[in-house]
Amino acid sequence: MTNSNTATEAHSVSVIGALKRGFSAASGHLWISLVFWGVSLLLALLAALPFRSLLLGEAGNSLMVKDLMKGFDYTFLNDFIQSYGSGFTPVLSQSVLLLGAQYLLLIFLVGGLVKVLWEQSQPEYRSTFWSGAGRYFWRMLRLSVFFLLVHGLVLVVFGFLYFKVVKGFSPQALESEGVITSSLRWLVPLYVLVAAVPMMWQDYAKVFLVKNNNRFIWSPIGEGGSFVIRHFVKTYPLYLLNMILVLVLFMVNYFLVSLFDISSLGTIIGTFLLSQLFVFARYAMKIVNQGSIVALIG
Amino acid sequence: MRSRIFFVLGVVLWFISGVQSWGQSFATPLSPRTASYEMEVYLDVEAKKVNARQTLVFTNPSADTIWNMRFHMYYNAWKNNKTDFFTESGRIPRTKDQKEIEECIWSWVEVTKVLDEQGNDLSSGMRYVQPDNDNTNDDTVLDLPLEVPVMPYETYTLEMDWESQIPPLMIRTGYSKDYFFMVQWYPKLGVYEPAGTRFAKEGQWNCHQYHPATEYFGEFGVYDVKLNVPKDHVVGASGFLVDKKEEEGRAIHHYLAEDVIDFAWTSHPGFVEVTDQWRDTKISLLIRPEHQCNQHRFLEAAKHTLDFFADYLAPYPYPTLTIVSPPFYGLNSGAMEYPTLITAPTLCNLPAGIKTTETLVIHELTHQYFMQMLATNEQEEPWLDEGFTAYFEAKILDKYYPEGTVSWPYMNIRVGSEELRRGRFLNADNIKVNPLSDFGWHFKHGSYAQIVYGKAAVGLRTLEGLVGEELMKKIMQRYFEEWKFKHPSRQAFIDETLTVVSEIAGESKRAEIASFLEQLIYGTEACDYSVHDIINKEITAAVGFFENTEDCVSETTQEGSLYESQAIIFRNGGFVVPQEVKIVFTNGEEKWEQWDGQARSMDWTYTSPHKIVSVEIDPARKIPLDTNFINNSLTLEPEQTGISRYFTAVLTWLQATMVSMATLV
């Protein structure tokens, strides 16, 4: 398939059509969402279990622990950190390490995901997934690092812009503090709209990397960028639509969790399961997004 | 005819308005009025200067013959970069920014002429002195030898011309653009302490240099001040407005403040004045339009505070209360307290759940009682105003804002003012670094705020826990009644406390509280008690040889088990406080034990068919000075439900972070 072919294909699929195919890909590969979710749960448990042991070991036999059922307890947390805070240091270090490990694992799994979506392999897609994950890991890693630098650059530019607008937060230089928040009202949406471009560029580059099996990342970066620009009227709305769906998902989760009056072990388990469903759905939305992009490239 | 009618009407209105204004004067002075000032002040907004003429009437409060006077010259704190103000504190810039240095923008106050009531020019004898150290670069105290002494209990009048260069706002006072906040701005007489007053062994001027961490100490008097400022400026000041005249683009605001220890004012064209009333007191809020979103929060908090003290101590006696909410570019004037005038910055973009505006208003307004009416020495005993104020600030906030000083719906975040104050105190780098009794400028390494505000407030709350809320109120009422419009020391508070405790709770309680206050004020030890262990030992039947070595008793069965149960308590800290301990058994039975808290450990042993299941020290949390509430209790079976809530929350947060990271892959 040549670039001109992909352009023709892109014209033949509408934004909604691509999104539908994304949902179809996600529902057809629920197992992949399960893998993503399972990895996150496992790694989070590795950090959260020592935290639980620390709480249980130092404070489990204190009557004050009953107060934790109310939710955030400033006095408990303050006294805990003051008296047993050194125990947090290894837990925090471990959490940071695990987040790093999760980042690498995600890169590994994404290679498999894109391969499965591109090849539309059924029903033996699990072996395709693992072989893709292994084959593309180093290239996906280089690609992710490259786009991490691009995201960083965008963040620095906007940070600098904000710093200039608020005149370095200097009370002497500003007429009023209003600009500190009023500028965020246009700067944050603008940042999201701009930051969305490298994010989707990255998603397209991943597909081109798998599609062409490039040895180096520059070619898929170029092809991805070129495709995004030439079909901007489709690629950009599609990406924004995916972002809005995630936002809606987030709000639904927040609303549902706030309905719970957490006062017993049952309600704790209930909210926890709901949160797990949300995490699972977030990963599924990642497949929807990647699947819709594959559909658009064709 | 019409013009004559208008003239007569005008005169009548002027007379009535004049009578109304002056009618706000106190019929009977509230204070001894030892040092009173008449001032005519000209504010040059272009040159950032003040030119003034002031007449000081001083009444010798002692049987001493006084041959000199001492004045605070606060603005000289910014005369060079080697003053105490610049060199003492690490938290305040040790120098000005480069632009100000290059343009030689320094500030000062200078007396240009001084005459006594006989017309003698005393200027030639003036000299700067350094009573606190040998820093000759510090000119914040002026010594004025007199040609004619002030005779015992006589009054003495001085006329002074002076001018000052106003500092750019760095801390508390100065200007920023068109905003002028004028505090500690004039040559202010120190306090003459006759022998036996506070810690004075002989008659002396109490007039310390201007140290950055400490505040003020002033004599009661009447301030009759005419402020000449640009016509478009809105002015706020201590006391009440007598009249206002306009001439040639300028306006002269005439203020009268009675029975106060200081006079502060502000001048700024951008203020809007919002007024309200509490009983006979007019509340004026000077606020910028962009901050008016919070004006109701200022006024509500002020009225809550006034209501609280009207019930707790005494109604606010002054006819006015002015609240200044500075512009954002005037934030360096901070949140401060001056007689009948306070500052409290606000930001409209802070979430409603953060009660900063209310906290500042309540705190600074409380100072009208602890610093203004009870005119303690803020330099020598800063905890007597800041600690007491922090204690009452928490009480008032928790009473009127039960939702918390910081609240957020997520995880039901609600942090009360009292627990926030305790937490901030315990978070200090070193809670043992200074005793409360130290002079303000002797607090080292950032300890001032945590000890002076934190330890004092938490200590007073602990005192309340030990004596009970009603008795605490009586202590405060007596302290206030005995010492209002005077200069109490810590010994005054200790004496009044012990008298009330002795009268109402007896000598034993008096000894307990005396020991507590001694440790709190003069000690540096921390307070921490913990439940060390619970031991439940089944009592077994007697077996073996007893009477002889031939008849062995080997029957081990007995009807029903009995336990020898023991609760063991440790005192980990050096601070000794009596403790109440609650011991609960398997059948729900409770035992309450009282302990004087003296020994390093204590245990209680019970013989009962029921085991001990939990032990708790100070269940009502009457002793917030205890540094760790978690070890104050122990249960045999761990309570896992609360921990499960935190565990699942942390687990979910980590996963949420991970899934967000997936966006970048």
Interface residues (C-beta under 8 A of the other chain):
Chain A: F36 S40 L41 L43 A44 L45 A47 A48 F51 R52 L55 L56 E58 A59 G60 N61 S62 L63 M64 V65 K66 D67 L68 M69 K70 G71 F72 Y74 T75 F76 N78 D79 F80 Q82 S83 Y84 S95 L98 L99 Q102 Y103 L106 I107 V110 M140 S144 F147 L148 H151 P171 Q172 A173 L174 E175 S176 E177 G178 I180 T181 M199 S258 I262 S264 L265 I268 I269 T271 F272 S275 Q276 V279 R282 Y283 K286
Chain B: L169 S176 K177 R288 E290 P327 F328 Y329 G330 L331 N332 L347 C348 N349 P409 M411 N412 I413 R414 V415 E419 L420 R422 G423 L426 N427 S614 E616 T627 N628 F629 I630 N631 N632 S633 L634 T635 L636 E637 P638 E639 Q640 T641 G642 I643 S644 R645 Y646 F647 T648 V650 L651 T652 L654 Q655 A656 T657 M658 V659 M661 A662 T663 L664 V665
